[in-house]
């Protein structure tokens, strides 16, 4: 069986996720890209230094296929998190940002 490229594209995955998990909170994370198309996130989570260090450590360890990309380094992830902290006035130096289409707070 041949899988079409449309069925495995990120946009199709996004559509299927929303269709499958209708009653769940889905936070879409940011992926730095060379074209600068990060968008405007609407959910922020402040990170302390230990959480930021752990995030960078895990990204570097588990995404080996990305290591050859010139942008894939600790500075990129810390820099983006620093900007997101500024945007949300985080109490510390870092924040993670997400896109949420639907969010229920109880």
C-alpha positions, 0 to 999 in steps of 0.5 A: 500500500502506497502512502501519499505524501498528503497523508503524511504531511504535517498539515494532515497530521494536524487535521487528524489530531484535532479530529481524533482528540476532540475532547483534549487540550492540544498545544501545538509547539513551535519549531524554529525554521529558517524562513522565520514563520513562527507565528504568534503563540497564545499560550506561555509556560514560564521555565526556570533555568533547570527546566530550560537546561533539561529541554536543551539537553533532551533536544540535542540528545534525541533529535540527531537527524537535525544536528546537521542543520546550521540553526540546530543548537543550544543558542537557538532554543535558549534565544527563542525561549528568552524572547517568549519570556519577554513577551509574557513577562515571565518571572524568570529568563525563559518561557515555552510558547504554544499555539492553542485553538481550543483550551478549557480551564477548570 
